[in-house]
């Protein structure tokens, strides 16, 4: 890998992040909480100075773009762009007497759209809550995807970085140029965010809360300026508005873009993944709603509303709540636990394994059963009438295997550290799936992660990052040849 190219890329990224971290200063000025502007100004300055340091690595070599960048360099840039983003995002929290590891935890939870809260206190200036929601919104569609969309230096090199940051079962793009694809994704992302803000304001939510909650919803993040999440607004209209947009955040943005631009909703249902996503959502929601009605004695309306809300919130890895599900019947909680493993669609803001991979795994298993009866048959796996290449099928199996393996390792270590299997199991799955709140009184929706062992927090921080980037870039880091640098 060439240090000059890495230095040039990180210089651009840090300068961009210097601007992003400055945005909460505007909120501090609007609400006349002037002292709360200082942490963000400081973080912005630190990011900018860091970009000048990165410039030293390519000062002797004039670089105007990254068009001939190597794949190893792309993977390195993607992984450490997210690490750097989390470190910069953590700096403002330090000014509010939050310990360094907790500040990094909160920042990583935000930028990876996990939404696992480290603090239960909501006695902070508005700029802090805005920053938490903004980090989720930036991370929801992908910070590298944003750079590809707006920075000309990433126009050509963006292809490899795009698929390194947003890996899926297939390399899906819906325009000939990756930059156009990235721009289109951000257009639909911004449009849906603005629509939700307006609808929430009409429904009676304060403007500031509407902005923050919309940022968190479309990013499948879950942070909220209200200590009780969406439940705290005590409004059925608000709950249903957020529910609908959570569903959209977990659906494939590529397909949504096509359906909207062509004014044809049938495009959504032509997608095998979207049909599976809708089927799983409605199926688990029906079971949870039925359990709420029979076991938790909810009325029909509340059972349907809260059942659907919590299922889609967990499926899409959003993690916001319309009710404290830790108080629900054991059967209901088991059904929600199942939803933690599903994930949303590829090319969405959601985390987890993703519905597309589960569809492929199901088809692979079905074909293997057929081969028992017809050992000489050549059976192709198809999705949306397209034959899926065998190397993609192998990668899918590998991904699910590593995903489950990482969960198992995290469960064992965290359970031992915390002496609590509930924290170990639900916390690990929640972190790697970028879900946020887990189960139990400690890290449930009304709790926080601040009481965990420092090593548990570090494991969860790593899990959140690996879960967001979906393992593949990190597997490359394990190769010795990867760590070869030159000028």
Secondary structure, DSSP 8 states (H G I E B T S, - for coil): -BHHHHHHHHHHHHHHHHHHTTTHHHHHHHTT-GGGHHHHHHHHHHHHHHHHHHHTTTTTS-----TT--HHHHHHHHHHHHHHHHHHHHHHHHTTT--HHHHHHHHHHHHTT----S-----S-HHHHHHHHHHHHHHHH-HHHHHHHH-GGGTTTHHHHHHHHS--SS---SSSSHHHHHHHHHHHHHHHHHHHHHHHHHTT--HHHHHHHHHHHHTT----SSTTGGGGG--HHHHHHHHHHHHHHHS-HHHHHHHHHTT-THHHHH-HHHHHHHHHHHHHHHHHHHHHHHTS---HHHHHHHHHHHHHHHHTT----SS-GGGS-HHHHHHHHHHTTT---TTSS--SS-HHHHHHHHHHHHHHHHHHH-TT-----EETTEE--HHHHHHHHHHHHHHHHHHHHHHHHHHHHHT-HHHHHHHHHHHHTT----SHHHHSTT--STTS-HHHHHHHHHHHHHHHHTTHHHHHHT-GGGS--B-
